[in-house]
Amino acid sequence: MCGRFSIAGFEGFEERFQLKIVFPDLKPNYNVAPSQDIPVILHKGSNQLAFFKWGLIPYWAKDPAIGHKLINARSETMDAKPSFKTCLQRRRCLIIADGFYEWQKEGTFKRPHRITLKSQELFGFAGLWDTWKSPTGELVNSCTIITTTPNELMEPLHNRMPAILPRDVESVWLDPCITDSIFLKSLLTPYPAGQMMAYEVSPFVNSVKNNGPECLVAAGGRLF
C-alpha cells in the first residue's frame, strides 16, 4: 500500500508537469497523510493543478467516511470494483510526490523507510478521483493512489508499491479519450528498481503530527 508520502519542494514543477500557470505559494509537505488535501494533475484541454482530499469518496457514497478505506486502489482489480471502475475510465489523475514512506516489519517492530527516484526529481503516482455531493450540497473532490506489485527494491519492504508512471506515460494516463480498462491497467507496471533508492529514516516520521525536514533524514543522520 501507500499510506504516507512527501513533497519536499516544488521547484520547477510547473515545467515538469507542463502547467501554464506559475504557483509561487505552494508549501512543502514532508509527511503527507490520508484525509489531507494533496496536489494532483488533471488534463482538461491542458494540464491543470488541483487539490483533492486523499481518500476517495465515490459519488454514490452515503457516508464520506468510506474515504478512509479507499486511500489506495489495487491495479489488478480496480476495474471490477464499483468504487473505482468508472473513475478508471473517466477520472484519472497524477498525484505529485518526490518520495514515499514504507515500514519494514521486523517482528513487532516497524522500521520506516523513504523511497525516492535516484534523480531526486518529482514524479507522479497514478491516481483516480471522484466528486461527492454532501446532503447540504457541498462538492468534495477526492482521490486515491493506485498500487501495484513491488519491484526488486521494494520486495524486502512491502508486498505492494505505488504505481509511479514514467514521464512518457503520464500524458497517456491523463488522456480522457482513452477509456480501455485493459490498456490502462497495462501501464501500471512496477517502476524500474534501478532508477530508485530507499533508505531508513527516523521514527520521527511515524506520527502524522511531525511534518518537517527531519522526516527526510536518514537514520544515520544524512539528509538526502
N, C-alpha and C positions, 0 to 999 in steps of 0.2 A: 504494500500500500504506500501511499504518500500522505503523511499527516502533518508535515511541517516543512517549510522551505524558506529561502532567503532571497531578498533583492537588495544587495548591499549598496547599489549605486545605479543611477540612470544615465550616466554619461554616454552620449552618442546613441541613445536608444531610439530616438526618432528616425535617424538614418537606418539603424539596424532593422527596424520593423516598417520602414517605408511610410512613415507618418508625415503628413504635410504641415502639421501644426507643432510648434515647439512648446513644451511643457516645462517651464523653469522651476516650478514649485513642488515637484514631486520629492517625497522624502523616502529615504531607505527604510526597509523593514527587515531586520536581521533574524526575525523569528516569526514568520507568517504562520498563523494558525487558523483552523476552521472557524467559521462564522464571521471572520473579518472580511472587509471589502478589499478585493485584490485586483490588480491591473490585468486586463485582458485585451486582446486584439481581435476585432471583428472586421469583416470585409463587407462594406455596403457601398459599392461603387469604387471605394478606395479603402485602405486600411484605416481603422479608427480605434482610438483608445477609449476604454470604458472601465468602470469599476463595479464589479459584481460581487455579491456575497458568496463566500466559499462554503458550499454545501447545497447541492441542487434541490430546489423545491419545484416539483413538476407543476405545470399549470393546473392540473386537475386535483392537486392535493387539498385535503380538508384541513390539515394541520401543518403549519410551516415547520414544525419540529422534525418532520421527516428529513429535512436538510442535514441534520446532524448525522444521519446514517448514510448519506449519499455524497460524501466528500470525494469518493473515488468511484470509477466505473471500470469494470473488467473488460478489456478489449475483446476477449474471446466471446463473451456472452451479452454484451450490451445491446446488440440488435434484437435480442429476444426479450429484453426487459421493458415493461411499459414505461418505466421512469426515463429510459434513455433512447428507445427506438426512434421516436420522431425527432428527437434532438440530433441524433447521428445524421439523419438525412437533411435536416433543415437548419440546425442551430449549433454550429461548430465554432470554436474559438481557439486562440493561443493564449496560454497563461504565462506571463513573463516571470522569469526567475534567473538567478545566477548560481543556484545551488539548492540542494535539498538535504534533509536530515533523515537518517535511519538509525535504529537502535539494534545493535547486535546482542542477542541473548547469550549469556554465559551463566548457566544455572538460573539462579533467581535474580541475577544482576544484568542490567542492560547498559551497554556502552554506546553512547551517542557518536555517530559519525556524520561528517558533512561530505557530500559528493558534488563535484563540480566538473565542468569541462577543463581539460588541461590548459586551454587558452584563457581561462577565467572570463570568458565572454558571456553575455546574456544569451539565453536561449528560450524556446517556447515549449511548454508542455502542451500536448494535445488535450483539448478540453471540449466540453459540451455545456450549453447554457439553456435556460428557460426563463420565462416570465410568469410569475404567480400574482394573482389579484386577491388581495385580502377582502374580508367581508365589508370593510369600510371603504374599499375602492383603491387602496394603496397598491401600486405596482412594485413588485420586488424582483429584480434581476439576480439570478444566482447561477452558479456554475459548479462543475465537478472536474477533477483531474483524472484522465484515463490512465490505467496501469496495464503493464504487460509483463511477460516473463522476464526474469533477470538475465543480464549478461554475465560474463565471467567475473567482472569486478564486483557485481552486486550479490552473486550467489552466496558468498560466505556471510553476508549481512542479512539478507532477507530473500524470501521466495517470490517477491514482486518488485517492480520498479516503475516509476512514472514513465509514460511514453513521451520521450523527447523527440521532437521532429527535426530532422536535418533541414538546413536552410532551404534547399531546393525543393523540399516537400511542403513547406509552410503555405505557399500560395495555393497549392493543390488542395490542401486540407481546408483552407478558408473559402474556396470557390463554391458559391451557393448553387451553381449549375450542376455540380456533381452530387448525385444522390444514391449511387450504387453502394449499398452497405458492404458487400463483399470486397469491392475495390478499396473503399475507405478503410476497412479493417486491415487490409494488406499493407497499409502504410505504417501501421503501428508495431513495428519490429523493435527489439531492444537496440538502444543506441550503441555504437561500437565501443567496446570496453577500452580499446587502445587510445581513444580520444578523451577518456575520462580519468579522474583521480578521486581517491577517497582518503580521508584522514580522521582520526579520532579527535573529538572535541571535548571540552569540559562539560560536566553535568550541569553547568550554568544554563545550558540551553533547554534542559528538561522542563523548566517552568515557563509557561507562555507569558508570565509576567515579566520575564527577563528579555529585554529587547535592546541590544546594543552591540557594538563591535566585538565585545567579549564572546558572543555566540560563535564567531568565526575562528577564534583562537584554538590552535591545536592543543591537545592535552599536554604536549611538551612545551608549550608556550609560544610557538611560532604563529604569526598572523599571516594568512595567505591572502 
